[in-house]
Amino acid sequence: MNWKQFWNNKASASEEAAQVGRIMAGKPLDERVLEKIAKQIQTQLHVKPSDSLLDVCCGNAQLSELLLPYCQEVVGVDFSEKLIEEANKKTAGRISLHVADAAHVALNQSFDKVLLYFSFQYFETYEYGKKVIANLLAHAKPGALILIGDICDQRKFFSYYHSPKKYLHYLKQKIQKQQDMGKFWHPAELDQICKELGVKGHLQEQEAWQPYAHYRFDYLIEK
């Protein structure tokens, strides 16, 4: 899958939530739900008013903006030029934004908190996922927390592909190498990556109110 092309195409949607694929039952997620997600992230990361936050795979910065009131600074990174264009339009300089790939971004700055939300599924191999996490760690201050959120859960694969029609669609996409859901990760894979990188990682099951809790999980890393 050409993910850059995929997300550049998504950026043309009129709805902000649709630009970044935050859809539920065929409709863009309500702003109030996104505000609740931002508050949950603030709690999980223990974000303080003095903190700097790096939001990797920030898309059009819809979530980044909602996190800005909780901290001193938000820096956003995404590899989609079109989504960063949309982000720049709406943030008007309130957030520093950069076009870069998650595994290779090199900012001359380290952060108190690091976030990668709703995107880890697009790193489709163990090796590439490890590179991404290593780069998140490289941008985190000693003692920083890193939250990888909304990860497609291999344990709950059939909670998403729950009907014959949906599963056949998955098989068709797999044959065509056009799987738009990317990789379903097992928490044990992230545990192993953290072990290899010498850091502590913790599975965080999502709460029932979270829109995709039936097939996703969160993962918190301590540097």
Summary of the structure (lengths in Angstrom):
residues: 223
radius of gyration: 16.5
end to end distance: 31.7
largest distance: 49.8
contacts: 710
relative contact order: 0.14
helix: 42%
strand: 24%
